[in-house]
Amino acid sequence: MRLKDKVAVITGAGRGIGKAVALAFADAGANVVAVDLAFPPVEETADEIRARGGRALAVRADVSKSDDLVKMAEAANREFGGIDILINNAAIADIKPKPFLEVTEEEWDKIMSVNLKGVFLSCKAVFPYMKTRGKGKIVNISSGTHFLGAPGLIHYASSKGGVIGFTRTLSRELGQFEITVNSVAPGFTITEGVSSLLATPGVDEMTVARRSIKRRQMPEDLIGAIVFLSSDESDFITGQTVVVDGGVALH
Ligand SMILES: NC(=O)c1ccc[n+]([C@@H]2O[C@H](COP(=O)([O-])OP(=O)(O)OC[C@H]3O[C@@H](n4cnc5c(N)ncnc54)[C@H](O)[C@@H]3O)[C@@H](O)[C@H]2O)c1
């Protein structure tokens, strides 16, 4: 019960990595605020948590919309009496690769508004509640694409690099409030979000072959690092990025 009675907001909790984190956080004792674009998926996450004996609130919010996030944070505070943890996981990850010259300005703006601005707006909405608590934990989900480069995903990889710059800067601003801000950068992880990439011949084999640990990465592989960075055990660690990819990007 490493997160016992903590209130954790997890964006993009309707499926994939976000859902796995939401379930694991509930098992670790947290009260979970599961945020996603649409019901029913995020309501199902909350239902699963309740069925396992945990406490959860499902909130429909678009992380690229400030008003949605302010209302989400108010609802979380009403339900659970504060906010301790924010996992910025929501992103558009399901992207058909294409050469950078073919990426339109609209596609670039859309990815940036969800994957990067969404992290900024979520932090703004949640910060007042962490400040009141006198402590807080923010974990931003980046991506190994930032370290490796990802041909065909120029907008996605750029947004995820931005998340790391954002993390480092915000950690310096919020340390005075005992709020830690860290990133976790997953490698290629089997979720619905990468189904079109996974369908590309050779991608699955290539991602396994280049790892030190030669197997597929699953959402559950990310839980240890994310729980650690959300728990009291990491109170003196901030501004860092933990790469969880089975040993691809070494630095
Ligand atoms: N799967 C991978 O290989 C991989 C690798 C590196 C990083 N990541 C990152 O991990 C995170 C989760 O990825 P995933 O594979 O589970 O993706 P996914 O597509 O399976 O799930 C993403 C969730 O975010 C939600 N979402 C999307 N836009 C949203 C918005 N505007 N507002 C609220 N919710 C929104 C979706 O509805 C979905 O439920 C993302 O940040 C992704 O970039 C994934």
The ligand as an SDF file (V2000), in Angstrom:
LIG
                    3D

 44 48  0  0  0  0  0  0  0  0999 V2000
    2.5460    2.4760  -26.3120 N   0  0  0  0  0  0  0  0  0  0  0  0
    3.7840    2.8790  -26.5600 C   0  0  0  0  0  0  0  0  0  0  0  0
    4.5650    2.2400  -27.2780 O   0  0  0  0  0  0  0  0  0  0  0  0
    4.3000    4.1480  -25.9510 C   0  0  0  0  0  0  0  0  0  0  0  0
    5.6810    4.3940  -26.0220 C   0  0  0  0  0  0  0  0  0  0  0  0
    6.1750    5.5660  -25.4690 C   0  0  0  0  0  0  0  0  0  0  0  0
    5.3260    6.4380  -24.8490 C   0  0  0  0  0  0  0  0  0  0  0  0
    3.9900    6.1730  -24.7900 N   0  0  0  0  0  0  0  0  0  0  0  0
    3.1280    7.1490  -24.1220 C   0  0  0  0  0  0  0  0  0  0  0  0
    2.3900    6.4980  -23.0980 O   0  0  0  0  0  0  0  0  0  0  0  0
    1.1330    7.1400  -22.9530 C   0  0  0  0  0  0  0  0  0  0  0  0
    0.0160    6.1340  -23.0970 C   0  0  0  0  0  0  0  0  0  0  0  0
    0.1300    5.4950  -24.3650 O   0  0  0  0  0  0  0  0  0  0  0  0
   -0.7850    4.2690  -24.7850 P   0  0  0  0  0  0  0  0  0  0  0  0
    0.0260    3.4470  -25.6970 O   0  0  0  0  0  0  0  0  0  0  0  0
   -1.4080    3.6750  -23.5810 O   0  0  0  0  0  0  0  0  0  0  0  0
   -1.8820    5.0520  -25.6600 O   0  0  0  0  0  0  0  0  0  0  0  0
   -3.4040    4.7210  -25.9420 P   0  0  0  0  0  0  0  0  0  0  0  0
   -3.7470    5.4000  -27.2290 O   0  0  0  0  0  0  0  0  0  0  0  0
   -3.6770    3.2450  -25.8420 O   0  0  0  0  0  0  0  0  0  0  0  0
   -4.1510    5.4430  -24.7420 O   0  0  0  0  0  0  0  0  0  0  0  0
   -4.1310    6.8420  -24.6590 C   0  0  0  0  0  0  0  0  0  0  0  0
   -5.3660    7.2980  -23.9060 C   0  0  0  0  0  0  0  0  0  0  0  0
   -5.3310    8.7380  -23.8770 O   0  0  0  0  0  0  0  0  0  0  0  0
   -6.6190    9.2270  -24.1840 C   0  0  0  0  0  0  0  0  0  0  0  0
   -6.5610   10.5580  -24.7700 N   0  0  0  0  0  0  0  0  0  0  0  0
   -6.1050   10.8830  -26.0080 C   0  0  0  0  0  0  0  0  0  0  0  0
   -6.2750   12.1910  -26.2220 N   0  0  0  0  0  0  0  0  0  0  0  0
   -6.8350   12.6990  -25.0980 C   0  0  0  0  0  0  0  0  0  0  0  0
   -7.2640   14.0010  -24.7070 C   0  0  0  0  0  0  0  0  0  0  0  0
   -7.1650   15.0390  -25.5520 N   0  0  0  0  0  0  0  0  0  0  0  0
   -7.7890   14.1690  -23.4810 N   0  0  0  0  0  0  0  0  0  0  0  0
   -7.9330   13.1150  -22.6310 C   0  0  0  0  0  0  0  0  0  0  0  0
   -7.5580   11.8650  -22.9370 N   0  0  0  0  0  0  0  0  0  0  0  0
   -7.0140   11.6680  -24.1650 C   0  0  0  0  0  0  0  0  0  0  0  0
   -7.1940    8.2090  -25.1710 C   0  0  0  0  0  0  0  0  0  0  0  0
   -8.6210    8.2970  -25.2470 O   0  0  0  0  0  0  0  0  0  0  0  0
   -6.6830    6.8900  -24.6110 C   0  0  0  0  0  0  0  0  0  0  0  0
   -7.5760    6.3330  -23.6840 O   0  0  0  0  0  0  0  0  0  0  0  0
    1.0980    8.2560  -23.9940 C   0  0  0  0  0  0  0  0  0  0  0  0
    1.5640    9.4460  -23.4170 O   0  0  0  0  0  0  0  0  0  0  0  0
    2.0910    7.7570  -25.0250 C   0  0  0  0  0  0  0  0  0  0  0  0
    2.6170    8.8170  -25.8000 O   0  0  0  0  0  0  0  0  0  0  0  0
    3.4590    5.0440  -25.3210 C   0  0  0  0  0  0  0  0  0  0  0  0
  1  2  1  0
  2  3  2  0
  2  4  1  0
  4  5  1  0
  4 44  2  0
  5  6  2  0
  6  7  1  0
  7  8  2  0
  8  9  1  0
  8 44  1  0
  9 10  1  0
  9 42  1  0
 10 11  1  0
 11 12  1  0
 11 40  1  0
 12 13  1  0
 13 14  1  0
 14 15  2  0
 14 16  1  0
 14 17  1  0
 17 18  1  0
 18 19  2  0
 18 20  1  0
 18 21  1  0
 21 22  1  0
 22 23  1  0
 23 24  1  0
 23 38  1  0
 24 25  1  0
 25 26  1  0
 25 36  1  0
 26 27  1  0
 26 35  1  0
 27 28  2  0
 28 29  1  0
 29 30  1  0
 29 35  2  0
 30 31  1  0
 30 32  2  0
 32 33  1  0
 33 34  2  0
 34 35  1  0
 36 37  1  0
 36 38  1  0
 38 39  1  0
 40 41  1  0
 40 42  1  0
 42 43  1  0
M  CHG  2   8   1  16  -1
M  END
$$$$
